[in-house]
Amino acid sequence: MQGMEQTRFESHHALTRLPYFERLEPGWLRLDPALGPAIDVHTHLALAFLGPMRVDLNRAYPRTEHYLGMDHPVDLDVYANRNFTPDDLRRMKLDLILLSMTSRGMRRTHTLPNLLREMRALSIAHCVLLPIDLPLISDNAGAYLTVSRGHAEVVCFGSVHPFSRGLAARLDRQRAMGARGIKFHPASQMIAPDHPRAMTLYRLCAERHLPVLFHCGPVDIEPAAGRRRSQVRLYEPAIANNPDTTFVLGHSGALQFDLALDLARRYDNVWLESSSQSLTNVRRLVADGPPRRVLFGSDWPFYSQAMSLAKVLLATESAPDARRAMMFDNAARLFGLA
């Protein structure tokens, strides 16, 4: 089929050369509804640190300013952040760090209405929202849980930093607000996944039937200290010593994909999530991953959901059962969704 071998596109809009998408205005892509539905298990809204959330997470904007913009060239067969230029990375880090105390920058468009609009256009029926929090200086979990209340299409996780006081009470409070799992990000939260305090958190999550979605693996654009804490070998003690905790390896190990794939083969409590992986590695997820424990994710708003969907659709072109499982059924079973 024409365009199916192509992996490099001059912009995200050129993904319409694949037989999956058409272009909408202003600058959105639409997925052929016959190819849905999907569940995106890796999304974020704006993040705030050193103060309360100042972005209006309920406000709609005509366009979403993804960190990898829709007009940006894209190669589907590299790890996603390889598409960034040095200037892209500089602007993204400015937006994520210095502007996190403001309502300005690209982040102002990273709101729930903009996420839901993109989802509707791409036949994504549900998303999993993933806050990231540090002790004392942020409450992204509270902001996400509040804005997502009443939205049946949103599965919202919480975030409890292992160094916070009263781990059990914090988990219970977020669970009472609707949290369906816990996000853990070793590089951003600056704590290794095998730290004793983290081990306590996993045990408490198992007692409350809360899955843990890890940022898993180094990505080579994080600070060196965060990279050290994200090495895939550091996740195995958590997995092996907490068999009753469900762990989702976000990014499937990132740049250490083979190590994450090995963990999923050896441990039944490990799931793999596809966001940011190259088309080649998504094909390997389909061919070699545990078929009932592989999930679709996008890492929105870093990337358009269309980019990640394109990889899964291409990787499952001759495997309709695997496509349905990865795009919808596995996540629906994990989160009890219809």
C-alpha positions as a printed NumPy array, in Angstrom:
array([[  0.   ,   0.   ,   0.   ],
       [  1.329,   3.425,  -0.947],
       [  3.289,   5.181,   1.801],
       [  3.394,   2.187,   4.161],
       [  7.186,   1.839,   3.945],
       [  7.812,   5.516,   4.674],
       [  9.034,   6.438,   8.16 ],
       [ 10.219,  10.029,   7.629],
       [  7.745,  12.85 ,   7.083],
       [  8.324,  16.553,   6.547],
       [  5.672,  17.315,   9.177],
       [  3.094,  15.481,  11.269],
       [  0.469,  16.645,   8.783],
       [  2.204,  14.509,   6.147],
       [  1.147,  11.43 ,   8.117],
       [ -1.977,  11.709,   5.96 ],
       [  0.069,   9.851,   3.328],
       [ -0.528,   6.788,   5.47 ],
       [ -3.956,   5.191,   4.959],
       [ -5.061,   6.06 ,   8.506],
       [ -5.398,   9.839,   8.809],
       [ -6.948,  12.895,   7.255],
       [ -6.208,  16.513,   8.101],
       [ -8.613,  18.755,   9.968],
       [ -8.323,  22.478,  10.569],
       [ -6.658,  24.137,  12.395],
       [ -3.866,  21.609,  12.099],
       [ -5.467,  18.56 ,  13.709],
       [ -5.391,  15.021,  12.323],
       [ -8.386,  12.692,  12.252],
       [ -8.13 ,   8.907,  12.461],
       [-10.414,   6.717,  10.375],
       [-13.011,   5.77 ,  13.053],
       [-13.042,   2.19 ,  11.794],
       [ -9.53 ,   1.808,  13.224],
       [-10.545,   2.74 ,  16.774],
       [-11.205,   2.759,  19.604],
       [ -7.949,   3.182,  21.506],
       [ -6.87 ,   3.812,  25.085],
       [ -3.843,   6.063,  25.597],
       [ -2.242,   5.048,  28.896],
       [  0.458,   7.753,  28.982],
       [ -0.688,  11.384,  28.976],
       [  0.036,  14.502,  31.019],
       [ -1.375,  17.978,  31.4  ],
       [  0.708,  21.018,  32.356],
       [  2.922,  20.413,  35.394],
       [  3.506,  23.007,  38.128],
       [  6.303,  23.189,  40.711],
       [  7.303,  25.635,  43.452],
       [  3.709,  26.768,  43.814],
       [  0.108,  25.997,  42.894],
       [ -1.083,  25.152,  39.388],
       [ -1.398,  28.439,  37.523],
       [ -2.428,  27.04 ,  34.146],
       [ -6.208,  26.915,  33.712],
       [ -6.516,  23.193,  33.005],
       [-10.163,  23.675,  31.965],
       [ -9.416,  26.199,  29.212],
       [ -9.592,  25.27 ,  25.523],
       [ -7.169,  26.605,  22.896],
       [ -7.52 ,  26.361,  19.099],
       [ -4.159,  24.605,  18.819],
       [ -2.068,  22.498,  21.165],
       [  1.598,  23.484,  21.288],
       [  3.134,  20.011,  21.556],
       [  6.777,  20.042,  22.51 ],
       [  7.383,  18.338,  19.157],
       [  5.141,  20.576,  17.083],
       [  2.773,  19.404,  14.37 ],
       [  4.767,  21.346,  11.759],
       [  7.99 ,  19.631,  12.844],
       [  9.582,  16.891,  10.709],
       [  9.185,  13.446,  12.234],
       [ 10.939,  10.122,  11.842],
       [  8.833,   7.239,  13.174],
       [ 11.755,   4.822,  13.335],
       [ 13.875,   6.53 ,  15.996],
       [ 13.289,   7.018,  19.709],
       [ 10.87 ,   9.963,  19.694],
       [ 13.129,  12.542,  21.351],
       [ 15.675,  12.062,  18.554],
       [ 13.322,  14.243,  16.497],
       [ 14.089,  17.276,  18.674],
       [ 16.675,  19.808,  17.564],
       [ 18.933,  21.449,  20.189],
       [ 16.697,  24.528,  20.021],
       [ 13.595,  22.37 ,  20.542],
       [ 15.188,  20.858,  23.648],
       [ 16.149,  24.275,  25.007],
       [ 12.592,  25.578,  24.609],
       [ 11.08 ,  22.442,  26.12 ],
       [ 13.304,  22.55 ,  29.204],
       [ 12.573,  26.255,  29.679],
       [  8.855,  25.492,  29.49 ],
       [  9.048,  22.533,  31.885],
       [ 11.327,  24.121,  34.474],
       [ 11.416,  27.916,  34.593],
       [  7.899,  28.469,  33.287],
       [  6.4  ,  25.804,  35.566],
       [  5.659,  28.542,  38.117],
       [  3.676,  30.576,  35.562],
       [  0.679,  30.319,  33.245],
       [  2.803,  31.169,  30.192],
       [  4.584,  29.228,  27.488],
       [  3.581,  26.197,  25.457],
       [  2.327,  24.619,  28.668],
       [ -0.678,  26.944,  28.826],
       [ -2.237,  24.843,  26.004],
       [ -1.639,  21.536,  27.78 ],
       [ -5.152,  21.425,  29.158],
       [ -7.852,  18.806,  29.487],
       [-10.136,  20.251,  26.755],
       [ -7.244,  20.218,  24.282],
       [ -6.34 ,  16.64 ,  25.177],
       [ -9.956,  15.499,  24.865],
       [-10.338,  17.247,  21.523],
       [ -7.31 ,  15.449,  20.113],
       [ -8.598,  12.174,  21.513],
       [-11.992,  12.574,  19.87 ],
       [-10.424,  13.304,  16.489],
       [ -8.242,  10.205,  16.788],
       [-10.913,   7.81 ,  18.13 ],
       [ -9.16 ,   7.509,  21.498],
       [-11.92 ,   6.561,  23.902],
       [ -9.975,   6.857,  27.172],
       [ -6.722,   8.303,  28.444],
       [ -4.652,   7.776,  31.576],
       [ -3.489,  11.062,  33.125],
       [ -0.137,  10.915,  34.915],
       [  0.81 ,  13.655,  37.4  ],
       [  4.359,  13.945,  38.758],
       [  4.948,  15.429,  42.205],
       [  7.832,  16.374,  44.47 ],
       [  7.576,  16.645,  48.268],
       [  6.089,  19.931,  49.522],
       [  6.587,  21.996,  46.347],
       [  3.848,  20.638,  44.062],
       [  0.352,  19.166,  43.979],
       [ -0.091,  18.129,  40.381],
       [ -2.004,  15.051,  41.508],
       [ -4.579,  17.22 ,  43.234],
       [ -4.918,  19.46 ,  40.179],
       [ -5.313,  16.524,  37.782],
       [ -7.763,  14.645,  40.001],
       [ -9.867,  17.773,  40.39 ],
       [-10.016,  18.731,  36.705],
       [-10.749,  15.15 ,  35.582],
       [-13.648,  14.662,  37.978],
       [-16.803,  13.8  ,  36.068],
       [-14.955,  12.829,  32.875],
       [-15.637,   9.14 ,  32.35 ],
       [-13.121,   9.04 ,  29.499],
       [-10.262,   9.925,  31.882],
       [ -8.479,   7.486,  34.167],
       [ -6.458,   9.67 ,  36.515],
       [ -3.465,   8.464,  38.48 ],
       [ -2.034,  10.007,  41.601],
       [  1.561,  10.798,  42.526],
       [  3.024,  10.249,  45.998],
       [  6.751,  10.866,  46.345],
       [  8.371,   8.152,  48.485],
       [ 10.116,  10.796,  50.62 ],
       [  6.804,  12.399,  51.579],
       [  5.522,  11.945,  55.099],
       [  2.53 ,   9.725,  55.694],
       [  2.686,   7.649,  52.517],
       [ -0.365,   5.547,  53.37 ],
       [ -2.485,   8.569,  54.275],
       [ -1.479,  10.367,  51.061],
       [ -2.345,   7.32 ,  48.977],
       [ -5.691,   7.01 ,  50.708],
       [ -6.474,  10.68 ,  50.157],
       [ -5.671,  10.511,  46.453],
       [ -7.543,   7.242,  46.09 ],
       [-10.58 ,   8.847,  47.705],
       [-10.325,  11.632,  45.098],
       [-10.442,   9.03 ,  42.328],
       [ -6.816,   8.003,  41.712],
       [ -6.64 ,   4.66 ,  39.885],
       [ -2.885,   4.156,  40.129],
       [  0.389,   5.905,  40.952],
       [  2.921,   7.476,  38.6  ],
       [  6.605,   7.073,  39.536],
       [  9.319,   8.983,  37.66 ],
       [ 12.84 ,   8.249,  38.958],
       [ 14.521,  10.919,  36.814],
       [ 12.129,  13.769,  37.656],
       [ 11.497,  12.765,  41.262],
       [ 15.207,  12.012,  41.801],
       [ 14.77 ,   8.686,  43.563],
       [ 15.868,   5.307,  42.259],
       [ 13.158,   2.65 ,  41.829],
       [ 14.97 ,   0.264,  44.192],
       [ 15.193,   2.773,  47.093],
       [ 13.81 ,   1.355,  50.377],
       [ 11.227,   4.153,  50.633],
       [ 10.067,   3.301,  47.108],
       [  9.749,  -0.341,  48.117],
       [  7.392,   0.719,  50.905],
       [  5.304,   2.7  ,  48.418],
       [  4.924,  -0.324,  46.113],
       [  3.73 ,  -2.49 ,  48.99 ],
       [  1.16 ,   0.117,  49.969],
       [  0.004,   0.348,  46.344],
       [ -0.49 ,  -3.423,  46.191],
       [ -2.626,  -3.308,  49.333],
       [ -4.846,  -0.704,  47.647],
       [ -4.882,  -2.41 ,  44.228],
       [ -3.171,   0.584,  42.641],
       [ -0.902,  -0.172,  39.662],
       [  2.38 ,   1.728,  39.405],
       [  3.301,   3.265,  36.05 ],
       [  7.032,   3.885,  35.89 ],
       [  8.971,   6.178,  33.676],
       [ 11.353,   3.383,  32.769],
       [ 14.775,   3.741,  31.216],
       [ 17.243,   6.487,  30.276],
       [ 16.332,   8.882,  27.449],
       [ 19.659,  10.77 ,  27.156],
       [ 18.126,  14.256,  27.501],
       [ 17.632,  14.123,  31.28 ],
       [ 20.231,  15.318,  33.83 ],
       [ 22.974,  12.808,  34.573],
       [ 21.641,  12.175,  38.09 ],
       [ 18.23 ,  11.304,  36.683],
       [ 19.79 ,   9.059,  34.041],
       [ 21.612,   7.068,  36.71 ],
       [ 18.361,   6.511,  38.583],
       [ 16.511,   5.346,  35.446],
       [ 18.724,   2.425,  34.454],
       [ 16.448,  -0.539,  33.754],
       [ 18.489,  -2.906,  35.941],
       [ 17.371,  -0.853,  38.978],
       [ 13.707,  -1.759,  38.398],
       [ 14.091,  -5.504,  38.831],
       [ 14.326,  -5.5  ,  42.668],
       [ 11.038,  -3.582,  42.813],
       [  9.368,  -6.019,  40.444],
       [ 10.799,  -9.206,  41.958],
       [ 10.124,  -8.257,  45.573],
       [  6.59 ,  -6.971,  45.   ],
       [  4.816,  -9.711,  43.018],
       [  1.4  ,  -8.412,  44.079],
       [  2.076,  -4.952,  42.616],
       [  1.267,  -4.355,  38.958],
       [  4.05 ,  -2.411,  37.24 ],
       [  3.7  ,  -0.708,  33.857],
       [  7.068,   0.119,  32.307],
       [  6.44 ,   3.452,  30.621],
       [  8.386,   3.833,  27.352],
       [  9.228,   0.094,  27.558],
       [ 12.661,   0.851,  28.949],
       [ 13.288,   3.845,  26.664],
       [ 16.817,   3.441,  25.269],
       [ 17.229,   0.125,  27.109],
       [ 14.317,  -1.583,  25.384],
       [ 15.824,  -5.083,  25.369],
       [ 16.23 ,  -5.089,  29.15 ],
       [ 12.611,  -4.04 ,  29.69 ],
       [ 11.354,  -6.662,  27.243],
       [ 13.294,  -9.272,  29.189],
       [ 11.671,  -8.177,  32.466],
       [  8.201,  -8.504,  30.956],
       [  8.996, -12.004,  29.726],
       [ 10.215, -13.115,  33.154],
       [  7.691, -11.431,  35.473],
       [  3.913, -11.708,  35.152],
       [  3.353,  -8.443,  37.059],
       [  5.099,  -6.376,  34.345],
       [  3.318,  -4.592,  31.488],
       [  4.986,  -2.696,  28.651],
       [  3.83 ,   0.672,  27.276],
       [  4.821,   1.863,  23.815],
       [  5.225,   5.651,  23.983],
       [  8.337,   7.138,  22.334],
       [  9.648,   3.809,  21.054],
       [ 10.759,   3.511,  17.439],
       [  8.603,   1.745,  14.881],
       [ 11.125,  -1.108,  14.856],
       [ 10.756,  -1.591,  18.604],
       [  6.964,  -1.283,  18.499],
       [  7.031,  -4.119,  15.963],
       [  9.146,  -6.08 ,  18.435],
       [  6.598,  -5.364,  21.179],
       [  3.937,  -6.889,  18.973],
       [  6.049,  -9.877,  17.929],
       [  7.936, -10.656,  21.145],
       [  6.137,  -8.928,  24.028],
       [  3.565, -10.635,  26.268],
       [  0.466, -10.205,  24.067],
       [ -1.951,  -9.517,  26.944],
       [  0.402,  -7.052,  28.692],
       [  1.34 ,  -4.584,  25.942],
       [ -0.234,  -1.108,  25.952],
       [ -0.481,   1.919,  23.682],
       [  0.742,   5.287,  24.98 ],
       [  1.693,   8.646,  23.476],
       [  3.311,  10.853,  26.18 ],
       [  1.009,  13.739,  25.187],
       [  1.672,  16.754,  25.144],
       [  5.327,  16.027,  24.413],
       [  4.149,  14.386,  21.201],
       [  0.994,  14.233,  19.141],
       [ -1.08 ,  11.136,  19.784],
       [ -1.183,  10.636,  15.997],
       [  2.554,   9.925,  15.865],
       [  2.284,   7.115,  18.397],
       [ -0.879,   5.744,  16.792],
       [  0.839,   5.624,  13.412],
       [  3.565,   3.373,  14.812],
       [  1.102,   0.945,  16.411],
       [ -1.075,   0.813,  13.292],
       [  1.923,   0.158,  11.055],
       [  3.309,  -2.467,  13.442],
       [ -0.015,  -4.36 ,  13.539],
       [ -1.011,  -4.006,   9.892],
       [ -1.071,  -7.775,   9.427],
       [ -2.102,  -8.635,  13.004],
       [ -5.653,  -7.38 ,  13.715],
       [ -5.982,  -9.292,  16.985],
       [ -2.714,  -7.845,  18.286],
       [ -3.845,  -4.382,  17.183],
       [ -7.092,  -4.615,  19.121],
       [ -5.315,  -5.99 ,  22.194],
       [ -2.594,  -3.336,  22.237],
       [ -4.783,  -0.38 ,  21.333],
       [ -7.746,  -1.166,  23.588],
       [ -8.434,  -4.565,  25.123],
       [ -5.384,  -4.893,  27.374],
       [ -5.806,  -1.452,  28.93 ],
       [ -9.566,  -1.969,  29.253],
       [ -8.916,  -5.145,  31.218],
       [ -6.256,  -3.515,  33.411],
       [ -8.464,  -0.55 ,  34.336],
       [-11.882,  -2.203,  34.198],
       [-13.14 ,  -0.154,  31.259],
       [-15.981,  -1.126,  28.948]])
